[in-house]
Amino acid sequence: MALAALAGLGAYATIMLRGPQGLAALSEKRQMIRSLEEQNADLQRDIEAKKRLIERLKTDPSTQVVELERLGFVHQHDTQFKVPGQHIGPAPTAARQANEESEQHPH
């Protein structure tokens, strides 16, 4: 009787380990956990980088200017023209404008 119970328990364990809830599922779940942990780490790095940018934007005027130019905002005395139906990028900075002009008119 004990031998039959032991054999039955062994068969049940084998079926459970090889079944849909067995070792393969466990391995898949561990891989998913690793992937989610990596995604969380990436997101945490992004959050920290954005926090640093926010702090720089609060305190550093040159960072503010660079960000405003990147977003396409103009300076107080600049004139901005909007043409309906066309997307025009941000105004070039002085250094970028000089570089573009030198490329167009090589010496």
N, CA, C and O atoms as CSV, one atom per row, in Angstrom:
chain,resi,resn,atom,element,x,y,z
A,1,MET,N,N,0.813,-1.180,0.000
A,1,MET,CA,C,0.000,0.000,0.000
A,1,MET,C,C,0.870,1.264,0.000
A,1,MET,O,O,0.618,2.184,-0.777
A,2,ALA,N,N,1.874,1.314,0.850
A,2,ALA,CA,C,2.766,2.461,0.917
A,2,ALA,C,C,3.528,2.618,-0.387
A,2,ALA,O,O,3.772,3.735,-0.843
A,3,LEU,N,N,3.907,1.485,-0.989
A,3,LEU,CA,C,4.621,1.520,-2.266
A,3,LEU,C,C,3.737,2.105,-3.357
A,3,LEU,O,O,4.218,2.871,-4.192
A,4,ALA,N,N,2.476,1.764,-3.365
A,4,ALA,CA,C,1.536,2.291,-4.356
A,4,ALA,C,C,1.349,3.795,-4.149
A,4,ALA,O,O,1.288,4.548,-5.121
A,5,ALA,N,N,1.259,4.233,-2.908
A,5,ALA,CA,C,1.102,5.657,-2.620
A,5,ALA,C,C,2.340,6.428,-3.039
A,5,ALA,O,O,2.233,7.526,-3.584
A,6,LEU,N,N,3.503,5.867,-2.793
A,6,LEU,CA,C,4.754,6.486,-3.190
A,6,LEU,C,C,4.864,6.587,-4.709
A,6,LEU,O,O,5.297,7.610,-5.239
A,7,ALA,N,N,4.468,5.517,-5.409
A,7,ALA,CA,C,4.490,5.521,-6.876
A,7,ALA,C,C,3.501,6.547,-7.420
A,7,ALA,O,O,3.804,7.253,-8.381
A,8,GLY,N,N,2.332,6.629,-6.813
A,8,GLY,CA,C,1.327,7.621,-7.228
A,8,GLY,C,C,1.819,9.037,-7.013
A,8,GLY,O,O,1.619,9.904,-7.864
A,9,LEU,N,N,2.460,9.277,-5.883
A,9,LEU,CA,C,3.012,10.589,-5.586
A,9,LEU,C,C,4.123,10.953,-6.567
A,9,LEU,O,O,4.222,12.100,-7.003
A,10,GLY,N,N,4.966,9.961,-6.916
A,10,GLY,CA,C,6.030,10.188,-7.895
A,10,GLY,C,C,5.464,10.513,-9.267
A,10,GLY,O,O,5.970,11.405,-9.948
A,11,ALA,N,N,4.414,9.797,-9.686
A,11,ALA,CA,C,3.771,10.068,-10.984
A,11,ALA,C,C,3.158,11.465,-10.986
A,11,ALA,O,O,3.290,12.201,-11.964
A,12,TYR,N,N,2.488,11.828,-9.895
A,12,TYR,CA,C,1.866,13.150,-9.791
A,12,TYR,C,C,2.926,14.248,-9.872
A,12,TYR,O,O,2.736,15.241,-10.575
A,13,ALA,N,N,4.035,14.079,-9.161
A,13,ALA,CA,C,5.115,15.064,-9.183
A,13,ALA,C,C,5.694,15.208,-10.586
A,13,ALA,O,O,5.965,16.322,-11.035
A,14,THR,N,N,5.887,14.080,-11.284
A,14,THR,CA,C,6.423,14.115,-12.649
A,14,THR,C,C,5.480,14.872,-13.575
A,14,THR,O,O,5.922,15.702,-14.369
A,15,ILE,N,N,4.187,14.591,-13.479
A,15,ILE,CA,C,3.200,15.267,-14.336
A,15,ILE,C,C,3.186,16.765,-14.039
A,15,ILE,O,O,3.136,17.577,-14.963
A,16,MET,N,N,3.230,17.132,-12.779
A,16,MET,CA,C,3.183,18.545,-12.409
A,16,MET,C,C,4.448,19.298,-12.851
A,16,MET,O,O,4.363,20.449,-13.279
A,17,LEU,N,N,5.599,18.663,-12.750
A,17,LEU,CA,C,6.838,19.322,-13.159
A,17,LEU,C,C,6.927,19.505,-14.661
A,17,LEU,O,O,7.520,20.476,-15.131
A,18,ARG,N,N,6.348,18.585,-15.422
A,18,ARG,CA,C,6.400,18.672,-16.889
A,18,ARG,C,C,5.181,19.345,-17.475
A,18,ARG,O,O,5.179,19.667,-18.663
A,19,GLY,N,N,4.156,19.567,-16.697
A,19,GLY,CA,C,2.908,20.146,-17.192
A,19,GLY,C,C,3.013,21.639,-17.415
A,19,GLY,O,O,4.094,22.218,-17.307
A,20,PRO,N,N,1.879,22.267,-17.729
A,20,PRO,CA,C,1.867,23.697,-18.046
A,20,PRO,C,C,2.254,24.586,-16.868
A,20,PRO,O,O,2.658,25.730,-17.075
A,21,GLN,N,N,2.142,24.098,-15.667
A,21,GLN,CA,C,2.526,24.873,-14.484
A,21,GLN,C,C,3.880,24.420,-13.932
A,21,GLN,O,O,4.248,24.783,-12.815
A,22,GLY,N,N,4.607,23.642,-14.700
A,22,GLY,CA,C,5.839,23.030,-14.213
A,22,GLY,C,C,7.076,23.875,-14.393
A,22,GLY,O,O,7.031,25.102,-14.298
A,23,LEU,N,N,8.195,23.195,-14.657
A,23,LEU,CA,C,9.502,23.852,-14.747
A,23,LEU,C,C,9.586,24.852,-15.896
A,23,LEU,O,O,10.204,25.908,-15.759
A,24,ALA,N,N,8.958,24.520,-17.040
A,24,ALA,CA,C,9.006,25.445,-18.178
A,24,ALA,C,C,8.332,26.766,-17.825
A,24,ALA,O,O,8.844,27.837,-18.153
A,25,ALA,N,N,7.183,26.688,-17.155
A,25,ALA,CA,C,6.474,27.903,-16.759
A,25,ALA,C,C,7.299,28.697,-15.742
A,25,ALA,O,O,7.345,29.926,-15.796
A,26,LEU,N,N,7.937,27.998,-14.830
A,26,LEU,CA,C,8.774,28.658,-13.840
A,26,LEU,C,C,9.938,29.390,-14.499
A,26,LEU,O,O,10.249,30.524,-14.136
A,27,SER,N,N,10.574,28.744,-15.461
A,27,SER,CA,C,11.680,29.353,-16.187
A,27,SER,C,C,11.203,30.579,-16.966
A,27,SER,O,O,11.886,31.603,-16.999
A,28,GLU,N,N,10.040,30.472,-17.586
A,28,GLU,CA,C,9.482,31.588,-18.347
A,28,GLU,C,C,9.170,32.769,-17.425
A,28,GLU,O,O,9.413,33.924,-17.777
A,29,LYS,N,N,8.640,32.471,-16.261
A,29,LYS,CA,C,8.319,33.542,-15.307
A,29,LYS,C,C,9.590,34.210,-14.782
A,29,LYS,O,O,9.613,35.426,-14.588
A,30,ARG,N,N,10.629,33.440,-14.555
A,30,ARG,CA,C,11.895,34.035,-14.108
A,30,ARG,C,C,12.467,34.960,-15.182
A,30,ARG,O,O,12.983,36.033,-14.870
A,31,GLN,N,N,12.374,34.538,-16.459
A,31,GLN,CA,C,12.850,35.374,-17.564
A,31,GLN,C,C,12.038,36.663,-17.633
A,31,GLN,O,O,12.593,37.740,-17.849
A,32,MET,N,N,10.725,36.552,-17.450
A,32,MET,CA,C,9.862,37.733,-17.481
A,32,MET,C,C,10.225,38.680,-16.330
A,32,MET,O,O,10.249,39.897,-16.509
A,33,ILE,N,N,10.500,38.131,-15.179
A,33,ILE,CA,C,10.896,38.947,-14.029
A,33,ILE,C,C,12.189,39.695,-14.330
A,33,ILE,O,O,12.303,40.885,-14.035
A,34,ARG,N,N,13.172,38.997,-14.921
A,34,ARG,CA,C,14.441,39.654,-15.277
A,34,ARG,C,C,14.204,40.789,-16.261
A,34,ARG,O,O,14.769,41.874,-16.117
A,35,SER,N,N,13.364,40.535,-17.263
A,35,SER,CA,C,13.071,41.554,-18.269
A,35,SER,C,C,12.398,42.773,-17.630
A,35,SER,O,O,12.749,43.912,-17.941
A,36,LEU,N,N,11.446,42.536,-16.751
A,36,LEU,CA,C,10.761,43.643,-16.086
A,36,LEU,C,C,11.705,44.401,-15.156
A,36,LEU,O,O,11.599,45.621,-15.037
A,37,GLU,N,N,12.607,43.713,-14.509
A,37,GLU,CA,C,13.588,44.388,-13.654
A,37,GLU,C,C,14.498,45.284,-14.483
A,37,GLU,O,O,14.844,46.383,-14.048
A,38,GLU,N,N,14.892,44.826,-15.680
A,38,GLU,CA,C,15.721,45.649,-16.563
A,38,GLU,C,C,14.947,46.876,-17.027
A,38,GLU,O,O,15.494,47.979,-17.064
A,39,GLN,N,N,13.671,46.691,-17.383
A,39,GLN,CA,C,12.841,47.824,-17.801
A,39,GLN,C,C,12.696,48.828,-16.662
A,39,GLN,O,O,12.768,50.038,-16.879
A,40,ASN,N,N,12.491,48.324,-15.451
A,40,ASN,CA,C,12.372,49.215,-14.297
A,40,ASN,C,C,13.662,49.999,-14.078
A,40,ASN,O,O,13.618,51.190,-13.772
A,41,ALA,N,N,14.799,49.345,-14.230
A,41,ALA,CA,C,16.083,50.022,-14.063
A,41,ALA,C,C,16.255,51.114,-15.124
A,41,ALA,O,O,16.722,52.211,-14.818
A,42,ASP,N,N,15.878,50.813,-16.365
A,42,ASP,CA,C,15.954,51.814,-17.438
A,42,ASP,C,C,15.043,53.009,-17.129
A,42,ASP,O,O,15.438,54.164,-17.291
A,43,LEU,N,N,13.832,52.710,-16.688
A,43,LEU,CA,C,12.892,53.784,-16.361
A,43,LEU,C,C,13.399,54.623,-15.187
A,43,LEU,O,O,13.232,55.843,-15.175
A,44,GLN,N,N,14.005,53.980,-14.219
A,44,GLN,CA,C,14.554,54.708,-13.076
A,44,GLN,C,C,15.683,55.641,-13.520
A,44,GLN,O,O,15.788,56.767,-13.034
A,45,ARG,N,N,16.534,55.168,-14.452
A,45,ARG,CA,C,17.600,56.032,-14.975
A,45,ARG,C,C,16.997,57.216,-15.730
A,45,ARG,O,O,17.482,58.340,-15.604
A,46,ASP,N,N,15.947,56.973,-16.512
A,46,ASP,CA,C,15.286,58.064,-17.235
A,46,ASP,C,C,14.698,59.087,-16.266
A,46,ASP,O,O,14.819,60.294,-16.478
A,47,ILE,N,N,14.069,58.603,-15.211
A,47,ILE,CA,C,13.477,59.496,-14.212
A,47,ILE,C,C,14.559,60.360,-13.575
A,47,ILE,O,O,14.380,61.569,-13.425
A,48,GLU,N,N,15.683,59.745,-13.199
A,48,GLU,CA,C,16.769,60.493,-12.569
A,48,GLU,C,C,17.336,61.541,-13.528
A,48,GLU,O,O,17.637,62.660,-13.111
A,49,ALA,N,N,17.484,61.190,-14.805
A,49,ALA,CA,C,17.989,62.148,-15.800
A,49,ALA,C,C,17.015,63.317,-15.949
A,49,ALA,O,O,17.439,64.467,-16.064
A,50,LYS,N,N,15.726,63.030,-15.946
A,50,LYS,CA,C,14.733,64.103,-16.069
A,50,LYS,C,C,14.710,64.977,-14.825
A,50,LYS,O,O,14.517,66.188,-14.927
A,51,LYS,N,N,14.902,64.388,-13.658
A,51,LYS,CA,C,14.990,65.188,-12.435
A,51,LYS,C,C,16.185,66.136,-12.489
A,51,LYS,O,O,16.087,67.298,-12.093
A,52,ARG,N,N,17.326,65.621,-12.990
A,52,ARG,CA,C,18.507,66.483,-13.107
A,52,ARG,C,C,18.246,67.624,-14.093
A,52,ARG,O,O,18.639,68.763,-13.841
A,53,LEU,N,N,17.579,67.321,-15.221
A,53,LEU,CA,C,17.251,68.360,-16.199
A,53,LEU,C,C,16.323,69.400,-15.582
A,53,LEU,O,O,16.515,70.597,-15.793
A,54,ILE,N,N,15.338,68.970,-14.839
A,54,ILE,CA,C,14.417,69.903,-14.195
A,54,ILE,C,C,15.168,70.821,-13.243
A,54,ILE,O,O,14.916,72.026,-13.220
A,55,GLU,N,N,16.086,70.271,-12.459
A,55,GLU,CA,C,16.876,71.098,-11.545
A,55,GLU,C,C,17.730,72.105,-12.308
A,55,GLU,O,O,17.844,73.261,-11.899
A,56,ARG,N,N,18.335,71.667,-13.423
A,56,ARG,CA,C,19.135,72.599,-14.237
A,56,ARG,C,C,18.237,73.678,-14.839
A,56,ARG,O,O,18.629,74.843,-14.906
A,57,LEU,N,N,17.034,73.297,-15.277
A,57,LEU,CA,C,16.117,74.281,-15.850
A,57,LEU,C,C,15.670,75.301,-14.800
A,57,LEU,O,O,15.411,76.458,-15.130
A,58,LYS,N,N,15.579,74.879,-13.553
A,58,LYS,CA,C,15.194,75.800,-12.480
A,58,LYS,C,C,16.283,76.817,-12.180
A,58,LYS,O,O,15.982,77.952,-11.814
A,59,THR,N,N,17.550,76.425,-12.331
A,59,THR,CA,C,18.645,77.266,-11.830
A,59,THR,C,C,19.590,77.803,-12.888
A,59,THR,O,O,20.295,78.775,-12.618
A,60,ASP,N,N,19.641,77.224,-14.072
A,60,ASP,CA,C,20.661,77.591,-15.061
A,60,ASP,C,C,20.019,78.261,-16.279
A,60,ASP,O,O,19.369,77.588,-17.079
A,61,PRO,N,N,20.191,79.564,-16.428
A,61,PRO,CA,C,19.590,80.280,-17.562
A,61,PRO,C,C,20.057,79.757,-18.924
A,61,PRO,O,O,19.270,79.731,-19.870
A,62,SER,N,N,21.313,79.342,-19.039
A,62,SER,CA,C,21.782,78.854,-20.346
A,62,SER,C,C,21.079,77.544,-20.712
A,62,SER,O,O,20.794,77.311,-21.887
A,63,THR,N,N,20.795,76.690,-19.733
A,63,THR,CA,C,20.044,75.463,-20.003
A,63,THR,C,C,18.622,75.813,-20.426
A,63,THR,O,O,18.052,75.159,-21.298
A,64,GLN,N,N,18.053,76.843,-19.811
A,64,GLN,CA,C,16.712,77.281,-20.177
A,64,GLN,C,C,16.675,77.740,-21.632
A,64,GLN,O,O,15.753,77.392,-22.370
A,65,VAL,N,N,17.671,78.520,-22.046
A,65,VAL,CA,C,17.725,79.024,-23.418
A,65,VAL,C,C,17.848,77.870,-24.406
A,65,VAL,O,O,17.144,77.835,-25.415
A,66,VAL,N,N,18.737,76.932,-24.119
A,66,VAL,CA,C,18.939,75.792,-25.008
A,66,VAL,C,C,17.643,74.997,-25.156
A,66,VAL,O,O,17.280,74.596,-26.262
A,67,GLU,N,N,16.950,74.771,-24.047
A,67,GLU,CA,C,15.706,73.998,-24.091
A,67,GLU,C,C,14.622,74.755,-24.849
A,67,GLU,O,O,13.877,74.155,-25.624
A,68,LEU,N,N,14.528,76.050,-24.636
A,68,LEU,CA,C,13.537,76.846,-25.365
A,68,LEU,C,C,13.815,76.831,-26.870
A,68,LEU,O,O,12.889,76.721,-27.673
A,69,GLU,N,N,15.091,76.941,-27.250
A,69,GLU,CA,C,15.444,76.875,-28.671
A,69,GLU,C,C,15.110,75.500,-29.241
A,69,GLU,O,O,14.623,75.393,-30.367
A,70,ARG,N,N,15.370,74.460,-28.471
A,70,ARG,CA,C,15.070,73.108,-28.935
A,70,ARG,C,C,13.569,72.936,-29.164
A,70,ARG,O,O,13.151,72.224,-30.077
A,71,LEU,N,N,12.769,73.590,-28.334
A,71,LEU,CA,C,11.317,73.487,-28.462
A,71,LEU,C,C,10.752,74.434,-29.517
A,71,LEU,O,O,9.560,74.389,-29.820
A,72,GLY,N,N,11.607,75.289,-30.077
A,72,GLY,CA,C,11.161,76.169,-31.155
A,72,GLY,C,C,10.675,77.526,-30.695
A,72,GLY,O,O,10.089,78.263,-31.487
A,73,PHE,N,N,10.898,77.879,-29.439
A,73,PHE,CA,C,10.510,79.194,-28.963
A,73,PHE,C,C,11.560,80.209,-29.361
A,73,PHE,O,O,12.738,79.880,-29.506
A,74,VAL,N,N,11.121,81.449,-29.536
A,74,VAL,CA,C,12.030,82.501,-29.973
A,74,VAL,C,C,12.359,83.419,-28.800
A,74,VAL,O,O,11.700,83.394,-27.760
A,75,HIS,N,N,13.393,84.227,-28.998
A,75,HIS,CA,C,13.774,85.198,-27.981
A,75,HIS,C,C,12.792,86.361,-27.988
A,75,HIS,O,O,11.971,86.475,-28.899
A,76,GLN,N,N,12.867,87.207,-27.000
A,76,GLN,CA,C,11.896,88.274,-26.798
A,76,GLN,C,C,11.788,89.211,-28.004
A,76,GLN,O,O,10.678,89.596,-28.371
A,77,HIS,N,N,12.897,89.584,-28.626
A,77,HIS,CA,C,12.861,90.557,-29.718
A,77,HIS,C,C,12.949,89.912,-31.100
A,77,HIS,O,O,13.060,90.622,-32.100
A,78,ASP,N,N,12.904,88.603,-31.173
A,78,ASP,CA,C,12.912,87.913,-32.468
A,78,ASP,C,C,11.529,87.970,-33.089
A,78,ASP,O,O,10.519,88.068,-32.392
A,79,THR,N,N,11.503,87.907,-34.414
A,79,THR,CA,C,10.242,87.866,-35.140
A,79,THR,C,C,10.041,86.445,-35.636
A,79,THR,O,O,10.957,85.820,-36.170
A,80,GLN,N,N,8.834,85.949,-35.450
A,80,GLN,CA,C,8.545,84.583,-35.866
A,80,GLN,C,C,7.435,84.629,-36.907
A,80,GLN,O,O,6.410,85.284,-36.716
A,81,PHE,N,N,7.657,83.921,-38.012
A,81,PHE,CA,C,6.667,83.832,-39.066
A,81,PHE,C,C,6.131,82.419,-39.103
A,81,PHE,O,O,6.894,81.454,-39.063
A,82,LYS,N,N,4.822,82.297,-39.180
A,82,LYS,CA,C,4.214,80.978,-39.259
A,82,LYS,C,C,3.518,80.855,-40.609
A,82,LYS,O,O,2.693,81.693,-40.973
A,83,VAL,N,N,3.856,79.813,-41.337
A,83,VAL,CA,C,3.250,79.544,-42.631
A,83,VAL,C,C,2.297,78.374,-42.447
A,83,VAL,O,O,2.730,77.281,-42.081
A,84,PRO,N,N,1.016,78.578,-42.692
A,84,PRO,CA,C,0.062,77.483,-42.490
A,84,PRO,C,C,0.424,76.272,-43.342
A,84,PRO,O,O,0.774,76.400,-44.516
A,85,GLY,N,N,0.333,75.097,-42.728
A,85,GLY,CA,C,0.577,73.858,-43.459
A,85,GLY,C,C,2.033,73.445,-43.533
A,85,GLY,O,O,2.340,72.377,-44.062
A,86,GLN,N,N,2.930,74.257,-43.021
A,86,GLN,CA,C,4.349,73.908,-43.058
A,86,GLN,C,C,4.896,73.860,-41.647
A,86,GLN,O,O,4.564,74.693,-40.804
A,87,HIS,N,N,5.742,72.866,-41.404
A,87,HIS,CA,C,6.417,72.780,-40.109
A,87,HIS,C,C,7.814,73.334,-40.270
A,87,HIS,O,O,8.603,72.861,-41.088
A,88,ILE,N,N,8.099,74.331,-39.482
A,88,ILE,CA,C,9.425,74.945,-39.513
A,88,ILE,C,C,10.066,74.666,-38.169
A,88,ILE,O,O,9.465,74.910,-37.122
A,89,GLY,N,N,11.289,74.154,-38.199
A,89,GLY,CA,C,12.003,73.806,-36.970
A,89,GLY,C,C,12.401,75.033,-36.192
A,89,GLY,O,O,12.119,76.156,-36.610
A,90,PRO,N,N,13.049,74.835,-35.074
A,90,PRO,CA,C,13.473,75.959,-34.240
A,90,PRO,C,C,14.497,76.825,-34.954
A,90,PRO,O,O,15.243,76.358,-35.815
A,91,ALA,N,N,14.515,78.082,-34.582
A,91,ALA,CA,C,15.470,79.011,-35.177
A,91,ALA,C,C,16.883,78.555,-34.848
A,91,ALA,O,O,17.147,78.119,-33.727
A,92,PRO,N,N,17.803,78.650,-35.820
A,92,PRO,CA,C,19.165,78.194,-35.563
A,92,PRO,C,C,19.882,79.112,-34.585
A,92,PRO,O,O,19.665,80.324,-34.579
A,93,THR,N,N,20.725,78.532,-33.774
A,93,THR,CA,C,21.561,79.337,-32.882
A,93,THR,C,C,22.623,80.024,-33.728
A,93,THR,O,O,22.825,79.663,-34.887
A,94,ALA,N,N,23.291,80.996,-33.164
A,94,ALA,CA,C,24.296,81.763,-33.909
A,94,ALA,C,C,25.398,80.841,-34.429
A,94,ALA,O,O,25.824,80.982,-35.576
A,95,ALA,N,N,25.863,79.905,-33.611
A,95,ALA,CA,C,26.938,79.008,-34.042
A,95,ALA,C,C,26.458,78.093,-35.168
A,95,ALA,O,O,27.176,77.872,-36.144
A,96,ARG,N,N,25.250,77.566,-35.029
A,96,ARG,CA,C,24.733,76.672,-36.062
A,96,ARG,C,C,24.480,77.447,-37.356
A,96,ARG,O,O,24.728,76.930,-38.445
A,97,GLN,N,N,23.983,78.693,-37.243
A,97,GLN,CA,C,23.724,79.512,-38.412
A,97,GLN,C,C,25.029,79.840,-39.141
A,97,GLN,O,O,25.067,79.799,-40.370
A,98,ALA,N,N,26.088,80.162,-38.415
A,98,ALA,CA,C,27.383,80.444,-39.032
A,98,ALA,C,C,27.931,79.202,-39.721
A,98,ALA,O,O,28.513,79.293,-40.802
A,99,ASN,N,N,27.747,78.051,-39.103
A,99,ASN,CA,C,28.202,76.796,-39.690
A,99,ASN,C,C,27.455,76.493,-40.983
A,99,ASN,O,O,28.060,76.068,-41.968
A,100,GLU,N,N,26.131,76.714,-40.982
A,100,GLU,CA,C,25.334,76.470,-42.183
A,100,GLU,C,C,25.729,77.420,-43.308
A,100,GLU,O,O,25.784,77.017,-44.470
A,101,GLU,N,N,26.005,78.677,-42.972
A,101,GLU,CA,C,26.394,79.651,-43.990
A,101,GLU,C,C,27.757,79.302,-44.579
A,101,GLU,O,O,27.968,79.472,-45.780
A,102,SER,N,N,28.685,78.815,-43.756
A,102,SER,CA,C,30.005,78.451,-44.269
A,102,SER,C,C,29.913,77.214,-45.169
A,102,SER,O,O,30.701,77.065,-46.103
A,103,GLU,N,N,28.961,76.340,-44.890
A,103,GLU,CA,C,28.776,75.173,-45.754
A,103,GLU,C,C,28.181,75.563,-47.105
A,103,GLU,O,O,28.502,74.961,-48.130
A,104,GLN,N,N,27.312,76.575,-47.100
A,104,GLN,CA,C,26.659,77.017,-48.330
A,104,GLN,C,C,27.618,77.847,-49.199
A,104,GLN,O,O,27.521,77.823,-50.426
A,105,HIS,N,N,28.519,78.558,-48.579
A,105,HIS,CA,C,29.449,79.440,-49.310
A,105,HIS,C,C,30.881,79.095,-48.937
A,105,HIS,O,O,31.517,79.846,-48.198
A,106,PRO,N,N,31.410,77.963,-49.435
A,106,PRO,CA,C,32.793,77.628,-49.068
A,106,PRO,C,C,33.781,78.614,-49.686
A,106,PRO,O,O,33.552,79.141,-50.775
A,107,HIS,N,N,34.862,78.848,-48.989
A,107,HIS,CA,C,35.875,79.817,-49.455
A,107,HIS,C,C,36.874,79.160,-50.339
A,107,HIS,O,O,37.796,79.816,-50.823
